[in-house]
Amino acid sequence: MFPSSGMVWRKRRSGPWGTFLVLFQVGEGLSAIACFLGYCAPWLLARIPDAAVRDALAANAWTQAYLFLPLAMAPVALTGHSIYVDVAWPAGVVALGLRALRSGGWAPRRILTGGAVAAQGGRLFFGAVYALGESSRWTFLFGEDLKRYRYARERFETRHVAAAWPAKQLAAAAAPGLATAAFFAPPILLAAADAVPGFSAVEIAAYALWALSFYAENVADLQKGAFRRRRPPDGAVLGAGDFAGEDFWLWARCRHPNYFGEWAAWASLALAGVPPLARADWPPAVALGVLATYGLLVRFLYDCLVEWTGAAPAEALSLRARPAYRGYQEKTRCFFPFEVPFFDHRRRPGWPDGAAFVKRRA
């Protein structure tokens, strides 16, 4: 069990009908409209007039199914542990990058796009395989799941019918595969198939932002590793106090710079897919629909990295281990390393427990 830090979770059972509906919710904080658009995405993508792009999207969708069934769905169903999703999703991303590399578009754009995606997935894949293989006693087969997934279960059972958790767990395990097929693939495969030579100013800016985001993500991970190697005293907080200097500057700017780097890298790739979409001679309704999938990519990944398996469980667990983390929350932005006007940066001591379970925030 995960008792809350200084606050008591306020239970709000949604009842059988509400629980049934939440099984089809994509992520944790997406609105009903966003979820509906997400489920419409495959129907829309099947109507893209460019046969090469349409066929590449269909082949990628089958690839994601072939990967997720044995690597995620079956192990999750058999063991009740969700860590296997951490292997399946980056494997699917690497497969998407390799497919982009094999597309027939202008070679520099194809190589840059496919290489960036393969790099994004590759670093996560090897990290997940290492974490899965760390236990020589098959912890994740017979023991306990990762803490963040145990937290997700506790949160679900607090709000909904507890007996529905296995179904929600399988739905959550399938969601990254569906997202990779319906949200992540369109800007990547469309850019990789674009045969128009030369980069537009938007594309140059987008790829430069990707490189900067990928660099920041890796620097954040290196700073986190340096923090652990210094064997900090019990209760020490990365990004606060003695660990907020120039060696840990990213963590002093926001509480999750590694998650922000991951999100910003994908947002940059979505931006790089806008000029190829603008150059495509497609009906306006189809082009706008595909553009909507770009937005769903950005929104889905933000929700995953903040609300579902990223910042929310990490902070809930940190609060239980480090009382000083409350002060870090109050002074430091949660996700963005810079100030964004009119945006909730979650500078709330005790987030996400308590009221956050009753009222989801944007």
C-alpha positions, 0 to 999 in steps of 0.5 A, spaced: 500 500 500 502 507 498 499 511 504 499 519 502 504 524 504 501 528 509 494 527 506 489 522 506 486 520 499 479 522 498 476 516 495 471 517 489 468 510 486 466 511 479 461 505 479 461 500 474 459 504 468 464 510 470 469 504 471 467 501 464 468 508 461 475 509 464 478 502 461 477 506 454 481 512 456 487 514 453 492 515 458 490 519 465 488 526 464 486 526 456 479 529 455 473 525 452 474 529 446 481 527 445 480 520 446 475 520 441 479 523 436 485 518 438 480 512 436 478 515 430 485 516 428 486 509 424 480 510 420 482 517 418 489 515 416 486 509 412 484 515 408 490 518 406 490 518 398 498 517 398 498 510 397 506 509 399 504 513 406 498 509 407 501 502 406 507 504 411 502 506 416 499 500 415 505 496 416 508 500 422 501 498 425 502 491 424 509 491 426 507 494 433 501 489 434 507 483 433 511 487 438 506 488 443 503 482 443 509 477 445 513 483 449 507 486 453 500 484 453 502 476 454 507 478 460 503 483 463 497 478 463 501 472 465 505 476 471 500 482 473 506 486 472 507 492 467 514 493 467 514 489 460 511 495 457 518 499 458 521 494 453 515 493 448 514 501 447 522 503 445 522 496 441 516 499 437 519 506 437 526 503 434 522 499 429 518 505 427 525 509 426 528 503 422 521 503 417 522 511 416 530 509 414 527 504 409 522 509 406 523 512 399 523 520 400 529 525 400 535 521 403 538 527 408 531 528 411 529 520 411 536 519 414 535 524 419 528 523 421 529 515 422 535 516 425 532 521 430 527 516 432 531 510 432 536 514 437 530 516 441 527 508 442 534 505 442 536 509 449 530 507 452 530 500 450 537 498 452 535 502 459 529 498 460 532 491 458 538 493 463 533 494 468 529 488 467 535 483 467 538 487 473 534 481 478 538 475 478 532 472 481 526 473 476 523 479 481 518 481 475 516 474 474 514 472 481 516 478 486 513 485 485 512 490 479 516 497 479 514 502 484 510 507 479 506 501 476 504 499 483 502 506 485 498 506 478 494 500 481 493 503 488 491 510 484 486 506 480 483 502 485 482 508 490 478 511 484 474 506 481 472 498 482 478 495 484 476 488 480 477 492 474 484 493 475 487 487 470 483 490 464 485 497 465 492 494 466 492 491 459 488 497 456 494 501 459 499 496 456 496 496 449 496 504 449 503 505 447 503 501 441 496 504 439 499 511 440 506 509 436 501 506 430 496 512 430 500 518 433 507 517 433 508 514 426 504 520 421 509 525 422 515 521 422 513 516 416 510 522 412 517 526 413 521 520 411 517 519 405 517 526 402 521 526 396 522 534 395 529 536 396 532 541 401 530 543 408 525 548 410 526 553 415 521 550 420 524 543 418 531 546 420 529 549 427 525 542 428 531 538 427 535 543 431 530 543 437 530 535 437 538 535 437 538 540 443 532 536 447 536 529 446 542 532 449 538 535 455 535 529 456 541 525 456 545 531 460 539 530 465 540 523 466 548 524 467 546 529 472 542 524 476 547 518 475 552 523 478 547 525 484 547 517 486 554 516 485 555 521 490 551 517 495 547 523 498 545 523 505 538 520 506 532 525 505 537 529 500 533 532 494 536 532 487 535 539 484 535 542 491 540 544 497 547 542 496 545 538 490 542 544 486 549 547 483 552 547 476 553 540 476 545 539 477 543 545 474 537 542 470 534 539 476 534 546 479 530 549 473 525 543 473 523 537 477 523 532 471 528 535 466 529 528 463 521 527 462 521 534 459 527 532 454 523 526 452 517 530 450 520 536 447 524 531 442 518 528 440 514 535 439 520 537 435 519 531 430 512 532 430 514 540 428 518 537 423 512 533 420 508 539 418 512 542 412 511 535 409 504 535 410 503 542 408 506 540 401 502 534 400 496 535 395 491 532 400 484 534 401 483 539 407 479 535 411 484 529 411 490 534 412 487 537 418 485 530 421 493 528 420 495 534 423 490 533 429 494 526 430 500 531 431 497 534 436 495 528 440 502 525 439 504 531 443 498 531 448 498 523 449 506 523 451 505 529 456 500 526 459 504 519 460 510 523 462 506 527 467 500 524 469 500 516 468 507 513 469 512 519 469 512 525 474 506 523 478 508 516 481 515 519 482 513 525 486 508 521 490 514 516 492 519 521 493 514 525 498 514 518 502 522 518 502 524 525 503 520 530 507 524 536 504 521 534 497 515 538 499 519 544 499 522 543 492 515 542 489 513 549 492 519 552 489 521 549 482 517 548 476 514 540 475 515 539 467 518 545 464 525 548 465 522 555 463 516 559 465 510 558 461 504 563 462 497 561 464 500 554 465 500 550 471 507 548 473 504 544 479 508 548 485 504 545 490 507 541 496 504 534 496 502 534 489 499 529 486 496 526 492 490 528 496 486 533 491 489 531 485 485 524 485 479 528 486 480 533 480 484 532 474 488 538 472 490 540 465 
